[in-house]
Amino acid sequence: MQSLEVISVNFWQILISFLNLTILFVLVKKFFFKPINDMLAKRQSELDERYSAADEANRLAAETRDEWNKKMLSVKEDSDNILKKAVDTANNRSSKILSEAEEKAGAIISQAKEQAQLEIEKAEDVIKEKIVENSIALADKILEREINSDDHHNLINSFIEKLGDNDGNE
């Protein structure tokens, strides 16, 4: 009989175990289930807040990146415009400097030509004065000797012709 008792089912023991389990379940539910659920809900809300904050940060970062890209394009366009204006200004200035240099060079060449012409005219005046001086000296020498009236007329005519030729060559 002893072997049957070990195998036998004791109804009271099953009932007590079931009651213990029910009491334990009620106690766990009352004292532990609600706080654990509250803690889990709190953690879930914290995670949801973190996810929403991360999503918001990502959205803000994307907006900031887009604004930055737009600003960079704007800055690039502005820098290109500034560079183009600087190049245009430099080209205009260089053209102006070159034209002024050409004008100055032309003025210097013109002045040099005028100076050379004045020097030529001065040299011609000096030569004419020398010719006049030589002619006067020659006339003095010729007058010193005795000339007849034919020589005198020939000399005067020749001198007048030479003066006419010199005035026409100027």
Secondary structure, DSSP 8 states (H G I E B T S, - for coil): -HHHHHHS--HHHHHHHHHHHHHHHHHHIIIIIHHHHHHHHHHHHHHHHHHHHHHHHHHHHHHHHHHHHHHHHHHHHHHHHHHHHHHHHHHHHHHHHHHHHHHHHHHHHHHHHHHHHHHHHHHHHHHHHHHHHHHHHHHHHHHHS---HHHHHHHHHHHHHHHHHHHHH-
